Amino acid sequence: MPGMFYQPVSRRSFLLTATRGLAGAALIPECRLAGEEASERPVHLALISDTHVAADPKNEYRGFLPWQNLKKVVRQLIGARPDGVILDGDAARLTGEIADYGAVRQLLAPLAEQAPVYIGLGNHDDRDNFFKVFEDPQGAPQKVPGKHVLVVERASLRFILLDSLLYPNKVAGLLGKSQREWLAGYLQNSDARPTVLFVHHTLGNGDGELLDVERLFQSIRPHRKVKAVIYGHSHKYAFSQEEGIHLINIPAVGYNFSDDEPVGWADAMFTANGANLTLRAFAGNREADGTTRSLTWRS
C-alpha cells in the first residue's frame, strides 16, 4: 500500500522507535489519520504531488531544484499544521532509485514528527525500491495483487489512494483489472461516508494518461458517495467535473512544465459537504497564490 510515514513526538513513540533501532519514522498500515475523534470537524490535509526528488540536492530541471523545493514545502507544511499530508505520486526524480527515496525520507522526517504523510505511487516511482526505504508496513494491506492501495478514514470522510504505476519511468498509467474490481467491491460494501479518491495519473484519453480511465469512471459513477478524484502527473493546477464528481489536478512541488503553471501545493479543508482548497504557490506562476476554490459535493 502507499506508505504512511509518521513519527509522532511523544515519549511512547520515542521508546518504540528506539527499540526498533530506527531514527526515522515508522511505516504502518494505519487506516485512520492520527488523533481521530468521533466528531464532524473538518479534515485538514496538505496535498502535494510530483516532488521528483533526486539524491543529489543540486539536481536541476527547468531552473528548479526539486530537493530544495521539497525542503521549502516541508517548512511551510510544518507551519500549516495539517492533520495529514498526501503525496500523490512521483516522489522520486525519474526512475525511483533507492538513494532518491532516502532523500525523500530525510526531507520529510521533520514533517513526519508532526503529522502522518501518506505517499502514493506514480510513473517515476519504483514499487520495490520504495518499500526498501519506506519499509513494508505492519498489519494487513488492502488485498490488491500487484498494487498498493491505502484507505484513510475519518469519522465523516474516507480517502482512498489508488496505485496507477504501470512501469517506472514510462509515462502512461494503469489501475488494472484487479484494482478496479477491488475498488468496485469496496465501494459496494463500504458505508455511505463521502469518499475522495487519489490517483497519480491524469484522467484524459491521451497515451500518457490513465489508460483505463473510462473503466474507472464506470466503477465510480453509480456510487454517489464518491465525491472527487484528485490527481497529479501534469504539473498543473486545474478543476473540472465528470457527472458531478469533482476532478482536481494538484500542482507539482518539483517543477512545472509550463511557465503559466504554479509550483506549490494545495491546502485543503474537507467536510462531509464539500471542500475548500487554497493554492500555496512558492514558484512558477504565483498569480493565484492564496486563492481558494470552494467545492460542494454531489448529493
C-alpha positions as CSV (number, residue, x, y, z in Angstrom):
1,M,0.0,0.0,0.0
2,P,1.2,3.5,-0.5
3,G,3.2,4.3,2.6
4,M,2.1,6.1,5.7
5,F,5.2,7.9,7.0
6,Y,4.7,9.1,10.6
7,Q,6.8,9.9,13.5
8,P,4.7,11.3,16.3
9,V,6.7,13.1,19.0
10,S,5.9,11.5,22.3
11,R,7.6,9.5,25.0
12,R,5.8,6.4,23.9
13,S,6.7,6.8,20.2
14,F,10.3,7.7,21.1
15,L,10.7,4.5,23.1
16,L,9.1,2.4,20.3
17,T,11.3,4.0,17.7
18,A,14.4,3.5,19.9
19,T,13.6,-0.2,20.5
20,R,13.3,-0.7,16.7
21,G,16.7,1.0,16.2
22,L,15.2,3.4,13.7
23,A,15.9,7.1,13.7
24,G,13.3,7.8,11.0
25,A,9.6,7.4,11.1
26,A,7.7,4.1,11.1
27,L,5.6,2.9,8.3
28,I,2.3,1.4,9.4
29,P,-0.9,0.4,7.5
30,E,-3.0,2.8,9.6
31,C,-6.5,3.3,8.2
32,R,-7.1,6.5,10.2
33,L,-5.4,9.8,10.5
34,A,-3.6,10.4,13.8
35,G,-5.7,11.7,16.6
36,E,-9.0,10.6,15.1
37,E,-12.0,11.8,17.1
38,A,-15.7,10.8,16.7
39,S,-16.6,14.3,15.5
40,E,-17.7,16.2,12.5
41,R,-14.9,18.6,12.4
42,P,-13.2,19.3,9.1
43,V,-10.3,17.2,7.9
44,H,-7.3,19.5,7.2
45,L,-5.0,17.9,4.6
46,A,-2.0,19.2,2.7
47,L,-1.9,17.9,-0.8
48,I,1.4,17.6,-2.6
49,S,2.5,15.8,-5.8
50,D,5.4,15.3,-8.2
51,T,8.2,16.2,-5.8
52,H,10.7,14.5,-8.2
53,V,13.5,14.4,-5.6
54,A,16.9,13.1,-6.6
55,A,19.6,12.0,-4.2
56,D,21.7,14.9,-5.4
57,P,20.4,18.2,-3.8
58,K,21.8,20.1,-6.8
59,N,19.8,18.1,-9.4
60,E,18.1,20.7,-11.5
61,Y,15.3,20.8,-14.2
62,R,13.9,23.8,-15.9
63,G,15.7,26.0,-13.5
64,F,14.1,24.3,-10.4
65,L,15.8,22.4,-7.7
66,P,13.3,19.7,-6.6
67,W,15.3,18.7,-3.5
68,Q,15.3,22.3,-2.3
69,N,11.7,22.8,-3.2
70,L,10.6,19.9,-1.0
71,K,12.7,21.2,1.8
72,K,10.9,24.6,1.5
73,V,7.5,22.9,1.3
74,V,8.2,20.9,4.4
75,R,8.8,24.1,6.3
76,Q,5.5,25.5,5.0
77,L,3.6,22.4,6.0
78,I,5.0,22.3,9.5
79,G,3.7,25.9,9.8
80,A,0.3,25.0,8.4
81,R,-0.1,22.1,10.9
82,P,-2.4,19.9,8.8
83,D,-4.0,16.7,10.2
84,G,-2.1,14.8,7.5
85,V,-0.3,15.1,4.2
86,I,-0.9,13.2,1.0
87,L,2.0,13.0,-1.6
88,D,0.2,11.9,-4.8
89,G,3.0,10.1,-6.6
90,D,6.3,10.7,-8.4
91,A,8.2,11.2,-5.1
92,A,11.4,10.3,-6.9
93,R,13.1,12.2,-9.7
94,L,12.9,9.8,-12.6
95,T,13.4,6.1,-12.0
96,G,12.7,5.7,-8.3
97,E,16.2,4.9,-7.1
98,I,16.8,3.8,-3.5
99,A,19.0,6.8,-2.9
100,D,16.2,9.1,-4.2
101,Y,13.8,7.7,-1.6
102,G,16.4,8.0,1.1
103,A,16.5,11.7,0.3
104,V,12.7,12.0,0.3
105,R,12.5,10.3,3.7
106,Q,15.2,12.5,5.1
107,L,13.4,15.7,3.9
108,L,10.0,14.5,5.2
109,A,11.3,13.5,8.6
110,P,10.7,16.9,10.3
111,L,7.2,16.9,9.0
112,A,6.5,13.3,10.0
113,E,7.2,14.3,13.6
114,Q,4.0,16.4,13.4
115,A,1.6,14.6,11.1
116,P,1.2,11.4,9.0
117,V,2.5,11.6,5.5
118,Y,0.7,9.2,3.0
119,I,2.7,8.5,-0.1
120,G,1.1,7.2,-3.3
121,L,3.0,5.8,-6.4
122,G,3.4,7.5,-9.8
123,N,5.1,6.7,-13.0
124,H,8.5,7.9,-11.8
125,D,8.4,5.6,-8.8
126,D,9.7,2.1,-8.4
127,R,7.5,0.0,-6.1
128,D,10.2,-2.4,-4.9
129,N,12.7,0.4,-4.2
130,F,10.1,2.5,-2.5
131,F,9.5,-0.3,0.1
132,K,13.2,-0.9,0.6
133,V,13.3,2.6,2.1
134,F,9.8,3.0,3.4
135,E,9.6,-0.4,5.0
136,D,6.9,-2.9,4.3
137,P,4.1,-1.7,6.7
138,Q,3.0,-3.9,9.6
139,G,-0.5,-5.2,9.5
140,A,-2.8,-6.1,6.6
141,P,-2.6,-4.1,3.4
142,Q,-5.5,-3.9,1.0
143,K,-5.5,-7.2,-0.9
144,V,-4.9,-6.0,-4.5
145,P,-2.5,-8.2,-6.4
146,G,0.5,-6.3,-7.7
147,K,-0.8,-3.0,-6.4
148,H,-0.6,-0.9,-3.2
149,V,-3.7,0.7,-2.0
150,L,-4.4,2.8,1.1
151,V,-7.6,3.7,2.8
152,V,-7.6,6.6,5.3
153,E,-10.8,7.0,7.3
154,R,-12.2,9.8,9.4
155,A,-15.5,9.9,11.3
156,S,-17.3,11.6,8.4
157,L,-15.0,11.1,5.4
158,R,-12.9,8.5,3.6
159,F,-9.9,8.9,1.4
160,I,-8.6,6.1,-0.9
161,L,-5.1,6.2,-2.5
162,L,-5.0,4.1,-5.7
163,D,-1.9,2.8,-7.5
164,S,-1.6,3.8,-11.1
165,L,2.1,2.9,-11.5
166,L,2.5,0.7,-14.6
167,Y,6.2,0.8,-15.4
168,P,8.9,3.0,-13.8
169,N,9.8,6.0,-15.9
170,K,7.1,5.3,-18.5
171,V,4.5,8.0,-18.9
172,A,1.2,6.0,-19.0
173,G,-0.5,4.6,-16.0
174,L,-2.9,1.8,-15.4
175,L,-5.1,0.7,-12.4
176,G,-5.6,-2.7,-13.8
177,K,-8.4,-5.2,-13.5
178,S,-7.6,-6.4,-10.0
179,Q,-7.5,-2.9,-8.6
180,R,-10.7,-1.8,-10.4
181,E,-12.5,-4.9,-9.1
182,W,-11.3,-4.3,-5.6
183,L,-12.5,-0.7,-5.8
184,A,-15.9,-1.7,-7.1
185,G,-16.3,-4.2,-4.3
186,Y,-15.1,-1.8,-1.7
187,L,-17.4,0.9,-2.8
188,Q,-20.3,-1.5,-2.9
189,N,-19.7,-2.8,0.6
190,S,-18.5,0.2,2.5
191,D,-20.7,2.7,4.3
192,A,-22.1,5.9,2.8
193,R,-19.4,8.3,4.0
194,P,-18.3,10.8,1.4
195,T,-15.2,9.4,-0.3
196,V,-12.4,11.1,-2.2
197,L,-10.1,9.1,-4.5
198,F,-6.5,9.9,-5.2
199,V,-4.6,8.6,-8.3
200,H,-1.4,9.9,-9.8
201,H,-2.3,9.9,-13.5
202,T,-4.4,12.5,-15.3
203,L,-7.9,11.4,-16.4
204,G,-7.9,12.2,-20.1
205,N,-7.7,9.9,-23.1
206,G,-4.1,10.5,-24.1
207,D,-1.5,7.8,-24.4
208,G,0.4,9.2,-21.4
209,E,-2.5,9.3,-19.1
210,L,-4.5,6.8,-17.1
211,L,-5.2,4.1,-19.8
212,D,-8.3,2.6,-18.1
213,V,-9.8,5.9,-17.0
214,E,-13.2,5.2,-18.6
215,R,-13.4,1.9,-16.7
216,L,-12.6,3.8,-13.5
217,F,-15.5,6.2,-14.1
218,Q,-17.8,3.2,-14.9
219,S,-16.9,1.9,-11.5
220,I,-17.4,5.1,-9.5
221,R,-20.3,6.9,-11.3
222,P,-23.1,4.8,-9.7
223,H,-21.7,5.4,-6.2
224,R,-22.9,8.8,-5.1
225,K,-20.6,8.6,-2.1
226,V,-17.6,9.2,-4.4
227,K,-17.3,13.0,-4.4
228,A,-13.9,13.7,-6.0
229,V,-10.9,12.3,-7.8
230,I,-7.6,14.1,-7.1
231,Y,-4.6,13.6,-9.3
232,G,-1.2,15.0,-10.3
233,H,1.1,14.0,-13.2
234,S,0.5,17.0,-15.5
235,H,2.2,19.5,-13.1
236,K,-0.9,21.7,-13.5
237,Y,-3.5,23.2,-11.1
238,A,-7.0,22.7,-12.5
239,F,-10.6,21.9,-11.7
240,S,-13.3,20.1,-13.7
241,Q,-16.2,17.8,-13.2
242,E,-17.4,14.4,-14.5
243,E,-21.2,14.0,-13.9
244,G,-20.9,15.9,-10.6
245,I,-17.7,14.2,-9.5
246,H,-15.0,16.9,-8.9
247,L,-11.8,16.3,-10.7
248,I,-8.9,18.2,-9.1
249,N,-5.4,18.4,-10.6
250,I,-2.9,19.4,-7.9
251,P,0.3,21.2,-8.9
252,A,3.8,19.9,-8.7
253,V,6.3,20.6,-6.0
254,G,9.4,19.8,-8.1
255,Y,8.9,21.9,-11.2
256,N,6.3,23.0,-13.7
257,F,6.2,22.1,-17.4
258,S,4.9,25.5,-18.4
259,D,5.7,29.0,-17.1
260,D,1.9,29.5,-16.9
261,E,1.6,26.9,-14.1
262,P,2.3,27.3,-10.4
263,V,4.8,25.3,-8.4
264,G,3.5,24.5,-5.0
265,W,0.8,22.6,-3.1
266,A,-2.9,22.7,-2.1
267,D,-4.0,23.4,1.5
268,A,-7.3,21.5,1.7
269,M,-10.1,21.5,4.2
270,F,-12.6,18.6,3.7
271,T,-16.0,18.3,5.2
272,A,-18.9,15.9,4.6
273,N,-20.5,18.5,2.4
274,G,-17.5,19.8,0.3
275,A,-14.0,21.1,0.4
276,N,-12.0,24.3,0.3
277,L,-8.7,24.2,-1.5
278,T,-6.2,27.1,-1.2
279,L,-3.3,27.3,-3.5
280,R,0.1,27.7,-1.9
281,A,2.4,28.6,-4.8
282,F,6.0,29.4,-4.0
283,A,7.4,29.4,-7.5
284,G,6.4,29.4,-11.1
285,N,3.2,31.4,-11.8
286,R,2.2,32.7,-8.4
287,E,-0.7,34.9,-9.6
288,A,-3.3,32.6,-7.9
289,D,-1.3,32.1,-4.7
290,G,-3.6,32.3,-1.7
291,T,-6.8,31.9,-3.7
292,T,-9.4,29.4,-2.5
293,R,-11.7,27.2,-4.5
294,S,-14.9,26.1,-2.7
295,L,-16.4,22.8,-3.8
296,T,-19.8,21.3,-3.0
297,W,-20.2,17.6,-3.1
298,R,-22.8,16.0,-5.3
299,S,-25.8,14.5,-3.4
